[in-house]
Amino acid sequence: MTHAPGRSGIRWSNWNLLLLIPLVLLVTPIFNRTDPRLFGMPFFYWFQFAGVVPGVLVTSIVYLKTRGAPTTPAPGDEPGVDTLDEGVAR
């Protein structure tokens, strides 16, 4: 598939900014302590465990909001069988 000059195959969406939430949850100074404890488990562990839920939710939301129609190749000449064949003699 060929792209127009100067264009990237990456599509931007503002929904992608939500993915910063799980990244912020991984900043060590936020959870680098032992108190408060939950069921005897230090904060360090239960905070990371609880951070899985928002990470999955945010990732799912971003996926659902950014999935689009399938991309189609640029109009032009369709490659022939010989071009697509990996075993073509050169």
C-alpha positions as CSV (number, residue, x, y, z in Angstrom):
1,M,0.0,0.0,0.0
2,T,1.4,3.3,-0.9
3,H,0.9,6.5,1.0
4,A,0.7,10.0,-0.2
5,P,4.1,11.8,0.2
6,G,4.4,13.4,3.6
7,R,1.5,11.4,5.1
8,S,1.9,8.9,7.8
9,G,-0.2,5.8,8.2
10,I,-0.9,6.7,11.8
11,R,-4.3,8.3,12.5
12,W,-4.6,10.7,15.4
13,S,-7.6,11.0,17.7
14,N,-8.1,13.0,20.9
15,W,-9.4,9.8,22.5
16,N,-5.8,8.6,22.5
17,L,-5.1,11.2,25.3
18,L,-7.1,8.9,27.7
19,L,-4.3,6.5,27.5
20,L,-2.2,8.8,29.6
21,I,-4.3,7.8,32.6
22,P,-2.9,4.3,32.9
23,L,0.6,5.7,32.4
24,V,0.2,8.2,35.2
25,L,-0.8,5.3,37.5
26,L,2.6,3.8,36.9
27,V,4.5,6.8,38.3
28,T,6.3,5.3,41.2
29,P,6.2,8.2,43.7
30,I,2.4,8.0,43.7
31,F,2.4,4.5,45.2
32,N,5.8,4.1,46.8
33,R,4.6,3.7,50.4
34,T,3.1,1.0,52.6
35,D,0.2,2.8,54.3
36,P,-2.8,2.7,54.1
37,R,-3.1,-1.1,54.1
38,L,-6.1,-2.9,52.6
39,F,-6.7,-6.4,54.1
40,G,-3.1,-6.4,55.4
41,M,-1.8,-5.7,51.9
42,P,0.6,-2.7,51.6
43,F,-0.6,0.3,49.5
44,F,2.2,-0.4,47.0
45,Y,0.6,-3.7,46.0
46,W,-3.1,-3.0,46.2
47,F,-2.8,0.3,44.3
48,Q,-1.1,-1.4,41.4
49,F,-3.7,-4.2,41.5
50,A,-6.6,-1.7,41.5
51,G,-4.9,0.2,38.6
52,V,-5.6,-2.7,36.3
53,V,-9.3,-2.0,36.2
54,P,-9.0,1.6,35.0
55,G,-6.3,0.6,32.5
56,V,-8.5,-2.0,30.9
57,L,-11.5,0.3,30.9
58,V,-9.6,3.2,29.3
59,T,-7.9,0.9,26.7
60,S,-11.3,-0.5,25.8
61,I,-13.0,2.9,25.5
62,V,-10.1,4.2,23.3
63,Y,-10.3,1.1,21.1
64,L,-14.1,1.3,20.6
65,K,-14.0,5.1,19.9
66,T,-11.1,5.0,17.5
67,R,-11.8,1.9,15.4
68,G,-12.9,3.1,12.1
69,A,-13.9,1.9,8.7
70,P,-11.2,-0.3,7.2
71,T,-8.6,1.6,5.3
72,T,-8.6,1.2,1.6
73,P,-5.5,1.3,-0.6
74,A,-4.9,4.5,-2.6
75,P,-6.5,4.4,-6.1
76,G,-4.1,3.4,-8.8
77,D,-2.6,0.4,-10.5
78,E,-3.4,-2.9,-8.7
79,P,-0.2,-5.0,-8.2
80,G,-0.1,-8.0,-10.4
81,V,0.4,-11.6,-9.3
82,D,4.0,-11.5,-10.3
83,T,4.6,-8.4,-8.2
84,L,3.0,-10.0,-5.2
85,D,4.8,-13.4,-5.6
86,E,7.7,-13.6,-3.2
87,G,9.4,-16.3,-5.4
88,V,9.6,-14.1,-8.5
89,A,13.0,-14.2,-10.2
90,R,14.8,-10.9,-10.2
